[in-house]
Amino acid sequence: MFDFGWAQAYERHGLPYYPKILCAVPFSPVNSPRLLFTPGRPQLRAVLVQELQDRCARESASSAHALFIDAQEHEAFATQGWLLRHDVQFHWRNPGYSSFDQFLETLKAEKRKKIRRERRRCEESGITFETLSGRDLSPELLRFVHHVHARTFLQHGHEPYLNLEFFTQLAASMGDALMVKLARQHGRAVAAAVFLWSPTTLFGRYWGALDEFHSLHFEACYHQGIEFCIEHGLQRFEPGTQGEHKVMRGFTPATTWSAHYIADPRFREAIGDFLVREGESVDAYAEQIAGHSPYRQDDNPGP
């Protein structure tokens, strides 16, 4: 996903890294098919991969990249010489919990106590939650969601890249697939967490608050999401990239994949060597994190 080092290597050698071709869903680090074809004709995968390579030549692009590909696409890209890169996210899995308390009982005692303490602190602060879909979001609430989302970006030193019109269109086009957890303190809206969801999976996207509230981020972005999955029978919760703090709250390592076609054979060899070494480091990191599973040994839902 992050290829800044590759771009800098091209620059140091006086070669252009841009333009490059990107096959991805903007702002969505979600593993899903990137090669779309008529059902029942998997041989078309190879045709599409070849077309991406040919387009590199036609447009003098340095490379082509398919991000967050699904498992069935590995072979199609690798067979035609693309380099595979993998990384780690943290996902929550639902083996069929009937309640949040049943999920908590599968955790080690200290993790269970910490989550209960975080939830209790929010309750003691007078914070309650509303679950809203896209059709429930008035122009006033959409302005609030955008405002607190932008505030979070600015607090972390980043310029917010999504404007109010984006959230307005998202609510209008996604409808019930857009879900917002709106936090209120004594009736006043103070925070919001933005999610998208399918019949199987909840995807955490953005969050923001008007002020600092103890444990509210964990409650809004993780505990409320897990509770939503249990209530709706969703199998998985993908809260986004990075974040080791998710592990103690029931999330476990999951591998994500991308595929890369590097047109210049010299850079292809160098980047391929880098990916081997990087992959070993990623695997060691995932193994280390897995050793700190929050679950009791017999209750771990597994990767």
Beta strands, then each sheet from edge to edge (+ up, - down):
strand 1: 21-23
strand 2: 63-67
strand 3: 83-93
strand 4: 127-133
strand 5: 178-185
strand 6: 188-197
strand 7: 201-209
strand 8: 236-238
strand 9: 252-262
sheet 1: 1+ 2+ 9- 3+ 8- 7- 6+ 5- 4+
end
